[in-house]
């Protein structure tokens, strides 16, 4: 909760003013039973119409003013809680984007999604409720007790005697609430994960007729969540019925005592009527206090989950840069690089190579051999376990993040396009001209099909670009990566949906228009990398072959087997 309290500081003045209005409204509410008692006891008996009307009008003014002030304070609290939550969500989302790939993997995408959505909603709800009920309930409770003590201390003590039982009930039930609600939110993460996976794979699910299977998978996580919510709701829901029972016992005791005291002349009916109204206000205040306790436990669980992300410092830090001698360094250099995702088995081991500026590197190998991992290390999505990665002689750990990422154009295996125009997807929030966009599309072999749309570059893409083909989607993604003329271009299986003719034209266009750009191509097809200056063949994270296409045909049996099977050099069963 401490982490989130700092977000309320900018609203301190507005909250203070709103709380003052709320206090005024609550005090006016407290006056109503007392005024009613005074009217019944003193004013009505005088049979003075003017006095009766005067006190009646005063009572109406108090009630109307209380209503007006309550509405005003509630509107102010709603605005504060809305703006507060907006700021929390913004920072939480921004911090989520700043997490390293390792930290993102640790939290998981579904969990981060639910923290930004449901957890911030719980915090918003509590902040709003506290401004409305957090002041009103204690004032009604304490003010009602003080006034009833003045009116009839004996009856007030009977009522006060039941309050410890209520507080004990609320305390013992609510103290485990944070843990219970934290477990519920964890199960919400699991449900979001399944929904997210099914939404992404909906076409495959339909194609394979696996609706029933996915329904069962969803039902499984949904049932677990339902059971946890039912258990938590049952435990936390006990508070209100027990409080109501205790309060009803108290009301019964007060009524019985009141009857006895009135019959003995120790009290009067007017006082008892006012007393019962105060007792009702106090009962409502106690119910509000119990509700606040329940909401606090839910908020505390969510606040802890939000604070976990906000307080997580990025693992990717920039080291001090050493002075580099003015000499001709390779553009990209890997020196004995090893890496492990989980700190146990290396996914890459002892990777070394150099690449000149404007050169081409091809990486090929079986699925899971570490091809994409190598590219992620160059981008510093993850920090290497051993060795060094250098760009122009500079260790990438010494290059500021914005400077490093500005060097790259990137197309990943599972890249994304969002629901907007083709031009905006290519620009991707960068200050690029229409001419730059068109030029990039021409190089990526995308201009022809984009121009065939009625709106051209203003053609609206659906979410994840489901309204274009796979090859068209890849060419739009290629256009995005080329638009800013990157220093280093990484193509991770980015032409798998292209036919051989389009792929060949793409390679030729890259060679003609981006001669100073170093291109790293990760592919399954030999035709996509055969013209590279250097080709690495990976197997289980190790380099088992290196050289040009012709050299590898002679020195690397695994590469020759792949080439022959794809390009007709031999028949492979």
C-alpha positions in Angstrom: 0.0 0.0 0.0 2.9 2.4 0.7 3.9 2.4 -3.0 0.4 3.5 -4.0 0.0 6.1 -1.3 2.5 8.4 -3.2 0.1 8.5 -6.1 -2.5 10.1 -3.8 -0.2 13.0 -2.7 -1.0 15.2 -5.8 -4.7 15.0 -4.8 -4.2 15.8 -1.1 -5.7 19.3 -1.4 -8.8 18.1 -3.3 -9.2 15.1 -1.0 -9.0 17.4 2.1 -11.6 19.7 0.7 -13.9 16.8 -0.2 -13.4 15.2 3.2 -14.4 18.5 4.9 -17.6 18.6 2.8 -18.2 15.0 3.8 -17.7 15.7 7.5 -20.1 18.7 7.3 -22.8 16.4 5.6 -22.3 13.7 8.2 -22.6 16.1 11.1 -25.9 17.5 9.6 -27.2 13.9 9.4 -26.3 13.4 13.1 -28.3 16.4 14.0 -31.6 15.1 12.5 -32.6 12.6 15.2 -31.7 15.1 17.9 -33.8 17.8 16.2 -36.7 15.3 15.9 -36.4 14.5 19.6 -36.4 18.2 20.5 -39.5 18.7 18.3 -41.4 15.8 19.8 -40.4 16.6 23.4 -40.5 20.4 23.5 -42.0 22.0 20.3 -45.1 19.9 19.7 -46.2 20.2 23.3 -46.1 24.0 23.1 -48.7 23.8 20.3 -47.1 26.8 18.7 -47.5 26.5 14.9 -44.7 29.0 14.1 -42.2 27.1 16.3 -43.3 23.7 14.8 -42.9 25.1 11.2 -39.6 26.7 12.1 -38.1 23.6 13.5 -39.6 21.5 10.7 -38.1 23.8 8.1 -34.7 23.6 9.9 -34.9 19.8 9.8 -35.7 19.9 6.1 -32.8 22.3 5.5 -30.4 20.0 7.4 -31.6 17.0 5.4 -31.4 18.8 2.1 -28.0 20.3 2.9 -26.7 16.9 4.0 -27.9 15.4 0.7 -26.3 18.2 -1.4 -23.0 18.0 0.4 -22.9 14.2 0.2 -23.5 14.3 -3.6 -20.8 17.0 -4.0 -18.3 15.0 -1.9 -19.1 11.8 -3.7 -18.6 13.4 -7.1 -15.2 14.8 -6.0 -14.2 11.4 -4.6 -15.1 9.8 -7.9 -13.0 12.3 -9.8 -10.0 11.8 -7.5 -10.2 8.0 -7.6 -10.6 8.1 -11.4 -7.5 10.3 -11.9 -5.5 8.4 -9.3 -6.2 5.1 -11.0 -5.5 6.5 -14.4 -2.0 7.5 -13.2 -1.4 4.1 -11.6 -2.4 2.3 -14.7 -0.2 4.6 -16.9 2.9 4.0 -14.7 2.1 0.3 -14.4 1.8 -0.1 -18.1 4.9 2.0 -18.7 6.9 -0.1 -16.2 5.6 -3.3 -17.7 7.1 -2.3 -21.1 10.4 -1.4 -19.3 10.8 -4.9 -17.7 13.5 -7.1 -19.1 12.5 -10.2 -21.1 13.5 -12.3 -18.1 11.3 -10.3 -15.7 8.4 -10.4 -18.1 8.8 -14.2 -18.3 8.8 -14.4 -14.5 5.6 -12.4 -14.1 4.0 -13.8 -17.2 1.9 -11.8 -19.7 -1.5 -12.9 -18.4 -0.5 -11.9 -14.8 0.7 -8.5 -16.0 -2.6 -8.1 -17.9 -4.7 -8.8 -14.9 -2.6 -6.5 -12.7 -3.3 -3.6 -15.1 -7.0 -4.4 -15.3 -8.6 -6.2 -12.3 -6.0 -5.2 -9.7 -6.2 -1.5 -10.5 -10.0 -1.8 -10.4 -9.9 -3.2 -6.9 -7.6 -0.3 -5.8 -9.8 2.2 -7.5 -12.9 0.9 -5.8 -11.3 1.0 -2.4 -9.9 4.6 -2.8 -13.4 5.7 -3.9 -15.2 4.0 -1.1 -12.8 5.3 1.5 -13.4 8.9 0.5 -17.2 8.3 0.7 -17.6 5.9 3.6 -14.2 6.0 5.3 -15.0 9.4 6.9 -18.8 9.1 7.2 -18.9 5.8 8.9 -16.5 6.6 11.8 -18.2 10.0 12.4 -21.6 8.4 12.5 -20.3 5.7 14.8 -18.5 7.9 17.3 -20.8 10.8 17.0 -23.9 8.6 17.5 -22.3 7.0 20.6 -21.4 10.4 22.1 -24.9 11.9 21.5 -26.7 8.8 22.9 -24.4 8.9 26.0 -25.6 12.4 26.5 -29.2 11.6 25.9 -29.4 8.4 28.0 -26.1 6.9 29.2 -27.7 3.7 30.5 -29.2 2.7 27.1 -26.0 3.9 25.3 -23.9 1.5 27.5 -26.1 -1.4 26.6 -25.4 -0.6 22.9 -21.7 0.0 23.4 -21.4 -3.4 25.1 -22.1 -5.2 21.8 -19.4 -3.3 19.9 -16.4 -5.4 21.1 -18.1 -8.5 19.7 -18.4 -6.9 16.3 -14.8 -5.7 16.2 -13.5 -9.1 17.2 -15.6 -10.7 14.5 -14.4 -8.3 11.8 -10.7 -8.7 12.9 -10.5 -12.5 13.0 -12.4 -12.9 9.7 -10.7 -10.1 7.8 -7.1 -10.8 8.8 -6.8 -13.7 6.3 -8.6 -11.8 3.6 -5.4 -10.5 1.9 -4.0 -14.0 1.4 -7.4 -15.4 0.2 -7.8 -12.6 -2.4 -4.2 -12.9 -3.5 -4.9 -16.6 -4.3 -8.1 -15.6 -6.2 -6.1 -13.1 -8.3 -3.5 -15.8 -9.1 -6.2 -18.0 -10.4 -7.6 -15.0 -12.4 -4.1 -14.9 -14.1 -4.5 -18.6 -15.1 -7.9 -18.0 -16.5 -6.7 -14.9 -18.5 -3.8 -17.1 -19.8 -6.2 -19.7 -21.2 -8.5 -17.1 -22.7 -5.5 -15.3 -24.3 -4.2 -18.5 -25.8 -7.5 -19.5 -27.2 -8.1 -16.0 -28.6 -4.8 -16.1 -30.4 -5.3 -19.7 -31.7 -9.0 -19.4 -32.5 -8.5 -20.3 -36.2 -6.5 -23.4 -35.4 -9.1 -24.5 -32.8 -11.9 -24.2 -35.4 -9.8 -25.8 -38.1 -9.1 -28.9 -35.9 -12.6 -28.9 -34.4 -11.2 -28.6 -30.9 -14.0 -26.4 -29.4 -15.0 -29.1 -26.9 -11.4 -29.7 -25.8 -10.8 -26.0 -25.3 -14.1 -25.7 -23.4 -13.0 -28.4 -21.1 -9.6 -26.7 -20.6 -11.3 -23.4 -19.8 -13.9 -25.1 -17.5 -11.0 -26.5 -15.5 -9.4 -23.2 -14.7 -12.8 -21.5 -14.4 -13.9 -24.1 -11.8 -10.7 -23.6 -9.8 -11.3 -19.9 -9.8 -15.0 -20.3 -8.9 -14.2 -22.6 -6.0 -11.6 -20.1 -4.7 -14.0 -17.2 -5.1 -16.8 -19.2 -3.4 -14.5 -20.1 -0.4 -13.2 -16.5 -0.1 -16.7 -15.1 -0.5 -18.1 -17.4 2.1 -15.5 -16.6 4.6 -15.5 -12.9 4.0 -19.3 -12.9 3.7 -19.8 -14.2 7.2 -19.0 -10.7 8.5 -22.3 -9.0 7.6 -24.7 -11.7 8.8 -22.9 -12.0 12.2 -22.8 -8.2 12.6 -26.5 -8.0 11.7 -27.3 -10.8 14.3 -25.3 -9.0 17.0 -26.9 -5.6 16.1 -30.4 -7.2 16.3 -29.6 -8.6 19.7 -28.4 -5.1 20.7 -31.6 -3.5 19.4 -33.8 -6.1 21.2 -31.9 -5.4 24.4 -32.2 -1.6 24.0 -36.0 -1.9 23.3 -36.5 -4.1 26.4 -34.5 -1.7 28.6 -36.2 1.3 27.1 -39.7 -0.1 27.9 -38.6 -0.8 31.4 -37.1 2.7 31.9 -40.1 4.5 30.3 -42.5 2.6 32.6 -40.5 3.6 35.6 -40.2 7.2 34.4 -36.5 7.1 34.0 -36.7 8.0 30.3 -39.4 9.2 27.9 -40.7 8.0 24.5 -39.3 10.9 22.6 -35.8 10.1 23.8 -36.3 6.4 22.9 -37.5 7.3 19.3 -34.4 9.5 18.8 -32.2 6.8 20.4 -33.5 4.1 18.0 -32.7 6.4 15.1 -29.2 6.9 16.3 -28.9 3.1 16.9 -29.9 2.6 13.2 -27.3 5.1 12.1 -24.7 3.4 14.3 -25.7 0.0 12.8 -25.3 1.3 9.3 -21.9 2.8 10.2 -20.8 -0.6 11.6 -21.9 -2.3 8.4 -20.0 0.2 6.4 -16.9 -0.3 8.6 -17.1 -4.1 8.0 -17.5 -3.5 4.3 -14.4 -1.3 4.3 -12.4 -4.0 6.1 -13.4 -6.6 3.4 -12.6 -4.2 0.6 -9.3 -3.3 2.3 -8.2 -7.0 2.2 -9.0 -7.2 -1.5 -7.3 -3.9 -2.2 -4.2 -4.9 -0.1 -3.8 -8.1 -2.2 -4.1 -6.1 -5.4 -1.9 -3.3 -4.2 0.9 -5.8 -3.3 0.7 -7.3 -6.8 0.8 -3.8 -8.4 3.7 -2.7 -6.2 5.7 -5.9 -7.2 5.8 -4.6 -10.8 6.3 -0.9 -9.9 9.2 -1.7 -7.5 10.9 -4.1 -9.9 14.1 -2.5 -11.1 15.2 -3.4 -14.6 18.0 -6.0 -14.8 19.3 -4.4 -18.0 21.7 -1.7 -16.7 24.2 0.3 -18.8 27.8 -0.1 -17.7 30.4 2.6 -17.9 32.0 2.7 -21.3 35.7 2.3 -21.8 37.6 4.5 -24.2 37.9 2.8 -27.6 41.0 3.1 -29.7 40.4 4.5 -33.1 40.8 1.4 -35.2 38.8 -0.6 -37.7 36.6 -2.9 -35.5 34.2 -5.4 -37.0 30.6 -4.1 -37.1 29.3 -7.0 -35.0 31.4 -9.4 -33.0 30.5 -12.3 -30.7 33.3 -13.4 -28.4 32.8 -16.8 -26.7 29.2 -16.1 -25.9 27.2 -18.5 -23.8 23.7 -18.1 -22.5 21.1 -20.0 -20.4 17.5 -18.9 -19.9 17.2 -20.6 -16.5 20.8 -20.8 -15.3 21.1 -24.5 -15.7 21.7 -25.8 -19.2 23.1 -23.4 -21.8 20.9 -22.7 -24.8 23.9 -21.2 -26.6 27.5 -22.2 -25.9 30.8 -20.6 -27.0 29.5 -18.7 -30.0 32.1 -16.6 -31.8 32.1 -14.8 -35.1 32.7 -11.4 -36.7 30.7 -9.5 -39.3 31.8 -6.5 -41.4 29.5 -3.5 -41.9 27.2 -4.1 -44.8 27.8 -7.8 -44.6 25.2 -10.6 -44.5 25.0 -13.3 -41.8 22.8 -16.3 -42.3 21.8 -18.5 -39.4 20.2 -21.9 -40.0 19.6 -25.0 -37.9 17.0 -27.3 -36.5 14.1 -26.0 -34.4 15.3 -25.2 -30.9 19.0 -24.9 -31.9 19.2 -21.3 -30.6 18.8 -19.3 -33.8 16.3 -16.7 -32.5 18.0 -16.7 -29.1 21.2 -15.4 -30.7 19.3 -12.4 -32.2 17.6 -11.7 -28.9 21.1 -11.5 -27.2 22.3 -9.0 -29.9 19.3 -6.8 -29.1 20.0 -7.3 -25.4 16.6 -8.6 -24.6 18.5 -10.9 -22.3 22.0 -10.5 -20.8 24.5 -13.2 -21.8 26.0 -15.6 -19.2 29.6 -15.5 -20.5 31.6 -13.7 -23.2 31.1 -10.4 -25.0 28.9 -9.0 -27.7 30.4 -5.9 -29.5 29.0 -3.4 -32.0 31.7 -1.2 -33.6 34.0 -2.3 -30.8 31.6 -1.2 -28.1 30.3 -3.8 -25.6 26.5 -3.7 -25.9 26.2 -3.5 -22.1 27.7 0.0 -22.3 25.4 1.3 -25.0 22.2 3.1 -23.7 19.0 1.3 -24.5 17.5 3.9 -26.8 20.8 4.2 -28.7 21.1 0.4 -29.1 17.6 -0.2 -30.2 17.8 2.7 -32.7 20.4 0.8 -34.6 18.1 -2.1 -35.4 15.3 -2.9 -37.8 13.6 -6.1 -36.8 11.1 -8.7 -38.0 10.4 -11.5 -35.5 8.8 -14.9 -36.2 5.6 -13.9 -34.4 5.5 -10.1 -34.9 2.3 -8.1 -34.6 0.2 -5.6 -36.5 -2.5 -3.6 -34.8 -5.9 -2.3 -35.9 -4.9 0.8 -37.8 -4.0 1.9 -41.4 -1.1 0.2 -43.2 0.8 3.5 -43.2 0.5 3.9 -39.4 1.6 0.3 -38.9 4.7 0.9 -41.0 5.4 4.2 -39.2 4.8 2.6 -35.8 4.7 6.0 -34.0 7.9 7.2 -35.6 8.3 10.6 -37.4 8.5 9.2 -40.9 7.3 10.8 -44.1 5.0 9.2 -46.6 7.8 8.9 -49.1 9.9 6.9 -46.6 7.0 4.6 -46.0 6.4 4.0 -49.8 10.1 3.5 -50.4 10.3 0.9 -47.6 7.3 -0.8 -49.0 8.8 -1.0 -52.5 12.0 -2.6 -51.1 9.8 -5.1 -49.1 7.9 -5.9 -52.3 4.7 -4.6 -50.6 3.9 -1.5 -52.7 2.1 -3.3 -55.5 -0.5 -5.1 -53.3 -0.9 -2.1 -51.0 -1.6 0.2 -54.0 -4.2 -2.3 -55.2 -6.4 -1.6 -52.2 -9.1 1.1 -52.7 -7.6 3.3 -50.0 -4.0 2.3 -50.6 -1.8 3.0 -47.6 -4.9 4.2 -45.7 -6.3 0.7 -45.9 -7.5 -0.3 -42.4 -6.0 -3.5 -41.0 -7.9 -5.6 -38.5 -6.4 -6.6 -35.2 -3.4 -8.9 -35.9 -4.0 -8.2 -39.6 -6.4 -11.0 -40.1 -7.8 -9.3 -43.3 -4.6 -9.8 -45.3 -2.7 -12.9 -46.3 0.4 -14.3 -44.4 2.7 -13.1 -47.2 1.2 -9.6 -47.3 1.5 -9.4 -43.5 5.2 -10.4 -43.6 5.9 -7.7 -46.3 4.1 -5.0 -44.2 6.3 -6.1 -41.3 9.4 -5.9 -43.5 8.4 -2.4 -44.6 8.2 -1.3 -41.0 11.7 -2.7 -40.2 13.2 -0.9 -43.3 11.4 2.4 -43.1 14.0 4.1 -40.9 17.0 2.7 -42.8 18.5 0.7 -39.9 22.2 0.1 -39.3 21.5 -3.6 -38.6 18.5 -5.5 -40.0 17.4 -8.8 -38.3 15.1 -11.0 -40.3 13.9 -13.9 -38.1 12.1 -16.3 -40.4 10.5 -13.3 -42.0 10.1 -14.6 -45.5 8.6 -18.1 -44.7 5.2 -17.0 -46.2 6.8 -15.6 -49.4 7.1 -17.5 -52.6 10.6 -18.1 -54.0 10.2 -15.4 -56.7 9.2 -12.7 -54.2 11.9 -13.8 -51.8 14.5 -13.5 -54.5 13.3 -10.0 -55.5 13.4 -9.0 -51.8 17.0 -10.1 -51.5 18.0 -8.2 -54.6 16.2 -5.0 -53.4 17.9 -5.2 -50.0 21.3 -5.6 -51.7 20.6 -2.6 -54.0 19.1 -0.2 -51.5 20.7 -1.1 -48.2 24.3 -1.7 -49.1 25.5 -0.2 -45.8 23.1 -2.1 -43.7 24.3 -5.3 -42.0 21.7 -8.0 -42.5 21.2 -11.0 -40.2 18.9 -13.6 -41.7 17.5 -16.4 -39.6 15.8 -18.9 -41.9 14.7 -22.5 -42.5 15.3 -22.1 -46.2 18.7 -22.3 -47.7 17.6 -20.1 -50.6 17.1 -17.2 -48.1 20.7 -17.3 -46.8 22.8 -18.9 -49.6 24.1 -15.4 -50.7 25.2 -14.3 -47.2 28.9 -13.6 -46.6 28.9 -15.9 -43.6 26.5 -18.7 -42.7 26.4 -20.3 -39.3 24.9 -23.8 -38.8 23.6 -24.3 -35.2 22.8 -27.5 -33.5 21.8 -27.6 -29.8 23.2 -24.1 -29.2 26.6 -24.8 -30.8 28.1 -23.9 -34.1 28.7 -27.0 -36.1 29.5 -25.3 -39.4 30.5 -21.9 -40.7 31.4 -20.4 -44.0 29.8 -19.5 -47.3 27.2 -21.6 -49.0 29.8 -23.3 -51.3 32.2 -23.9 -48.4 29.5 -25.5 -46.2 28.4 -27.8 -49.0 31.9 -29.3 -48.8 32.6 -29.1 -45.1 29.3 -29.5 -43.2 27.3 -32.7 -43.9 24.2 -31.3 -42.0 24.1 -28.2 -44.2 24.6 -30.2 -47.4 21.7 -32.5 -46.4 19.4 -29.5 -45.8 20.5 -27.9 -49.1 20.0 -31.0 -51.1 16.6 -31.7 -49.7 15.4 -28.2 -50.4 17.1 -27.4 -53.7 17.0 -30.7 -55.4 20.7 -31.7 -55.1 19.8 -35.2 -53.8 16.9 -37.3 -52.8 16.4 -37.5 -49.1 13.9 -40.0 -47.6 
